[in-house]
Amino acid sequence: MKLVTESYLAQIDRWPKTGRHILAQFDDESIVVYQAYRPAIGHFAASHGYFGGEFSLNRMSWIKPNFLWMMYRSGWGTTAACSRVRYSETAPFV
C-alpha cells in the first residue's frame, strides 16, 4: 500500500468531533500500524528487511494505527527507547 500523506490542517475538519474512533490508513487487504523501537533494532530492521539483532519476540511492543499518536507516545522521536518509528502493513482484525 502506498502511504498517503496530508497535512493535519487539511484533514482535521473530516475527523469525528465526538466519541471514540480509530483513525488509520487501510485498504481492503491491510491496515497500516506503527511501532517505535530503540535505534539498534530500527537500524537492523531497515538494513536487513527483517527484525533481528537485539529484537526479541519475548518483549511486548505496542502498535499504533495513527502516526501522530505514535509520535506523541514516543516523545516525538526523542525518547531513547522509542526513537525509531517504522510502519508495517498487517491483515485487518475481523
PyMOL commands that set and color helices and strands:
alter all, ss='L'
color gray80, all
select helices_A, chain A and resi 8-14+39-48+67-73+80-82
alter helices_A, ss='H'
color red, helices_A
select strands_A, chain A and resi 31-37+84-90
alter strands_A, ss='S'
color yellow, strands_A
deselect
rebuild
show_as cartoon
